[in-house]
């Protein structure tokens, strides 16, 4: 997962250095909704991301800087679950634990489109379909076993967008989110082996695989002239 984060960060840093030639997008904003499935990696599941898939629902608001770059805010509600009986590792005293949790996740992400995305005149060379990368920061609140915890997060992922019409977009996205805390899977599974580690070295991750639709608005003025 660290390698994935490094790759995404390197690509987006390189893309940022080439931003000057990006085409202007006709609309400033879009709002959208996404549905899909969630997955969990942590103390109760160390390898199979989709062993216990859950439901994920999201709402998003995007500022479209240009045909290449955007900043998106995302609020998601998802379910996570796991069972240590599925693991090959043996826990102390051969104990077994299971959990279910509800996670509320709020984050802000940068998005980079590999192709200039949009519909327009041929000379602009806009593309109706484009893969993209996303990276950001956020915070999540999880509720499990009668307790609630809050942790900062780093979401990272990739997806593909398709412009169905001038204002309507269809997208598919996969994200992995690192939670800087060890209580997504409840209080019982926190430090199972009794080894206290720094908050950034825990094992809790969650994923989201979604399909969504969005609508653009806030048309830019292409012929405006400003006088000081």
Buried (B, 14 or more C-beta within 10 A) or exposed (E): EEEEBEEBEEBBEEBEEEEEEBBEBBBBBBEBEBEBBBBBBBBBBBEEBEBBBBEBBBBBBBBBBBBBBBBBBBBBBBBBBBBBEBBEEEBEEEEEBBBBBBBBBEBBBBBBBBBBBBBBEEEEEBBBEBEBBBBBEBBBEBBBBEEEBEBBBBBBBBBBBBBEEEBBBBBBBBBBBBBBBBBBBBBBBBEBEEEEEEEEEBBBBBBBBBEBBBBBEEEEEEEEEEEE
